[in-house]
Structure formats: structure tokens, C-alpha cells
């Protein structure tokens, strides 16, 4: 199991997720509809608690590294994200399970957060590939991942059940370690 890490730069601070973050995350959870595109649900405090317990269980199993996201300019918790599906043998992981307060959407906050995560995955954790899985219908998230420099590698058809038993198709995006240096210089030059 990897040691806990804190990632911080400018307005973004990612702190290892703990049960105590339930109270700080609850106001944000009330503003998002995770279940619209994914299979997770944080629509009640009990469901949020279960979401956090699952993330922490996956951490103990070495499958995930979840974070509470803080806006350092306001010192408030604005969401959650994680490294997941961690495959140490093949050096591949996913970045996802991201939900942030509407107030920070469209401000560059998510882009800066993803820089911290990608930089850590490639340069500190020494992974070979980072993947993202996004509902084919979620155009806003797809555009955000494309803005990071990720390449669409294919679509998994009807692979996740969402709200009302809808079976979504997932767009699979990826960034390879050998692509990171150029992507970092072009897509994240303001954060280096």
C-alpha cells in the first residue's frame, strides 16, 4: 500500500480522504448529481458515508488513493477525486470519481487539480499510463479530459448501470508516460 500524500499548488490542495471529511463534503454533495452519469450516489448523508467507506476500503486493498479537494483561497472543501483501479504490476491507474462544487467549475480549478494528479502519477508514482472513463453523454467532462491532452482510445458499450437502470457507454481516454513531458509543456505550462 502506498503512503498517504498531499498534493498542493496555487489554489488546489488534495488531502487524503478520511471519514471526518463527510461533514465538509456534505454541502458539496447536495449540489452534484453523481448518479446522473456514474454508478455512485452521494445524495444523502448515509450514501455519502457509504461512498467514503468504499473509497477507504479500496485504499486498504491498494486499489485507490482518494482525496478531499480544498480551495486554498477560501479554505473550503469543494469536492472529492481519486486515483483508482491502481494496477501496480502494469503501472496503470485511473483518475476519476471526481465531483466538484459548481462554484469552482469553469475556473481552471479542475485543470490545475488534474495537473497535480497527473504529475504525481507519472513523476513520483512512476506509472506508465493514466486512464479516464467518462460517460459518452457527458460532453462537459469529455471536453475537460481532452483539454488535459488525453487521447480517446475507444468506447466501452453499455458497461455501467446508472440512474433508472440506464446502461451507459464509457469513453476511454489515456495519457502515456512518454507523452507526459510534451503534454506538461503545452497543456499545463502555467503550472510548471
C-alpha positions in Angstrom: 0.0 0.0 0.0 1.3 3.5 -0.9 1.8 6.1 1.7 -0.7 9.0 2.0 0.2 12.1 0.0 -0.9 15.7 0.0 -0.8 17.4 -3.4 -0.9 21.2 -3.4 -0.3 24.1 -5.8 -1.7 27.6 -6.1 -5.5 27.3 -5.3 -5.8 23.5 -5.1 -5.0 21.2 -2.2 -5.7 17.4 -2.3 -5.8 15.8 1.2 -6.1 12.1 1.7 -9.8 11.4 2.2 -10.9 10.3 5.7 -14.3 9.6 7.3 -14.1 13.0 9.0 -14.5 14.7 5.6 -18.1 13.6 5.5 -19.3 16.9 7.1 -17.2 19.1 4.9 -18.3 17.2 1.7 -22.0 17.1 2.5 -22.7 20.7 1.3 -21.0 19.9 -2.0 -22.7 16.5 -2.3 -26.1 18.3 -2.2 -25.1 20.3 -5.3 -24.0 17.5 -7.6 -25.7 14.6 -9.3 -23.1 11.9 -9.4 -25.6 9.3 -10.2 -26.6 11.0 -13.5 -23.6 9.7 -15.3 -22.0 7.1 -13.0 -22.9 4.4 -10.6 -22.1 6.3 -7.4 -24.6 8.2 -5.3 -24.0 10.8 -2.6 -27.5 12.2 -2.5 -28.0 11.5 1.3 -25.6 11.7 4.2 -25.8 7.9 4.6 -24.9 7.4 0.9 -22.1 9.9 1.2 -20.7 8.0 4.2 -21.0 4.7 2.3 -19.2 6.3 -0.7 -16.3 7.3 1.6 -16.2 3.9 3.4 -15.9 2.2 0.0 -13.1 4.5 -1.1 -11.3 3.9 2.2 -11.8 0.1 1.8 -10.3 0.3 -1.7 -7.4 2.3 -0.2 -6.6 -0.5 2.2 -6.7 -3.0 -0.6 -4.2 -0.9 -2.6 -6.8 -0.2 -5.3 -7.4 3.5 -4.7 -6.0 6.8 -3.3 -9.0 9.1 -2.6 -8.8 12.8 -1.8 -10.9 15.6 -0.4 -10.4 18.6 -2.6 -9.8 22.0 -1.0 -9.8 25.5 -2.5 -6.9 27.2 -0.6 -8.1 30.7 -1.4 -11.3 30.1 0.6 -10.0 27.2 2.7 -13.2 25.2 1.9 -13.8 21.7 0.8 -15.1 21.7 -2.8 -15.3 18.0 -3.7 -13.6 14.7 -4.0 -11.4 12.8 -6.5 -9.2 9.7 -6.6 -6.6 7.6 -8.2 -8.5 4.3 -8.7 -8.2 0.9 -10.4 -4.5 1.0 -9.4 -2.6 -1.7 -11.2 0.9 -1.8 -9.7 2.1 -4.7 -11.9 1.2 -3.0 -15.2 1.8 0.6 -13.8 -1.6 1.8 -14.9 -4.2 3.7 -12.9 -7.4 5.7 -13.4 -8.1 9.3 -12.4 -11.8 9.8 -11.7 -14.6 9.7 -9.2 -14.3 13.5 -9.4 -17.0 15.8 -8.3 -16.6 19.4 -7.5 -18.8 22.3 -6.4 -20.5 24.2 -9.2 -18.8 27.4 -7.8 -15.3 26.2 -9.0 -16.4 24.7 -12.3 -15.1 26.6 -15.3 -12.5 28.5 -13.3 -9.5 26.3 -14.2 -9.6 24.7 -10.8 -10.2 21.2 -12.2 -7.4 21.6 -14.8 -5.0 22.6 -12.1 -6.1 19.7 -9.9 -5.6 17.2 -12.8 -2.1 18.6 -13.3 -1.2 17.8 -9.7 -2.6 14.3 -10.1 -1.0 13.6 -13.5 2.3 15.0 -12.5 2.3 12.9 -9.3 1.2 9.7 -11.2 4.0 10.0 -13.8 6.8 11.6 -11.9 6.5 10.4 -8.4 4.5 7.2 -8.5 6.2 6.3 -11.8 3.2 4.9 -13.6 3.3 4.2 -17.3 -0.3 5.2 -18.2 -3.2 7.2 -16.7 -6.7 6.4 -17.9 -10.1 8.2 -17.6 -13.5 6.7 -18.2 -16.3 9.1 -18.9 -20.0 8.6 -19.8 -20.3 9.1 -23.6 -23.1 11.6 -23.0 -21.1 13.7 -20.6 -19.8 16.2 -23.1 -18.5 18.7 -20.5 -16.3 16.1 -18.8 -15.1 14.7 -22.1 -14.0 18.2 -23.3 -12.2 18.7 -19.9 -10.3 15.5 -20.3 -9.4 16.3 -23.9 -8.2 19.7 -22.8 -5.7 17.8 -20.5 -4.2 16.2 -23.6 -5.8 12.7 -23.2 -6.4 10.6 -26.3 -9.7 8.9 -26.9 -8.8 5.2 -27.2 -12.3 3.7 -27.6 -15.7 3.3 -26.2 -16.9 0.5 -23.9 -20.5 0.0 -24.9 -23.2 -0.2 -22.2 -20.7 -1.2 -19.5 -22.0 0.8 -16.4 -25.5 0.9 -15.0 -26.6 4.4 -13.9 -29.8 6.1 -12.6 -33.0 4.3 -13.5 -31.1 1.3 -14.7 -29.8 3.1 -17.7 -26.8 1.3 -19.2 -24.2 3.9 -20.2 -21.3 3.6 -22.6 -17.9 4.8 -21.4 -15.4 6.7 -23.4 -11.9 5.5 -22.6 -9.2 8.2 -22.6 -5.5 7.8 -21.8 -2.2 9.5 -21.4 1.1 7.6 -21.7 4.2 8.4 -19.7 6.2 9.1 -22.8 3.6 11.7 -23.8 3.6 13.5 -20.5 6.7 15.7 -21.0 5.2 17.3 -24.1 1.6 17.5 -22.7 3.0 19.1 -19.5 4.8 21.8 -21.5 1.9 22.5 -23.8 -1.3 21.9 -21.8 0.0 22.8 -18.3 2.7 25.4 -18.9 1.1 27.8 -16.4 1.6 25.3 -13.6 5.2 24.3 -14.1 
